[in-house]
Amino acid sequence: MRGRGLLSAFMREAGEYSRAFYEVVLPPIDIYELGGQLVVEMDLAGFAKDNINIKATAHTLSVTAKREEQTDEVDGVYLRQRPSRIHRVIRLPVDVDETVEPTAKYENGVLTVKLTMKGAKRVRIE
């Protein structure tokens, strides 16, 4: 029986280390340009929209999210790897116009932030 207790303790500790690892390296992001806007897409599945905070400057985008844990509804926890919080500061590849308010949408676990690029103008083709 002692072996099971040690194994259980090891698994809990390994889960905490892997969770901390995922909090640092996640979430994956895509950054691309579309019509004079810089678009940042970030996977944030499992986070409530009200628990996501975004701050933008001319050079960075900061995203912080926190997940509420549901420990009182389970009989036992064997492994927790999903991050309970995320804090990611992204250095933007181009300057964005701080006078134009960014827009954000959270749908199907994906956060999409659109920022207007500084000096970018949409050219209409006739």
Buried (B, 14 or more C-beta within 10 A) or exposed (E): EEEEEEEEEEEBEEBEEBBEEBBEEBBEBEBEEEEEBBBBBBBBEEBEEEBBEBEBEEEEBEBBBBBEEEEEEEEEEEEBEBBBEBEBEBEBEBBBBBEEEBEBEBEEEBBBBBBBBBEBEEEEEE
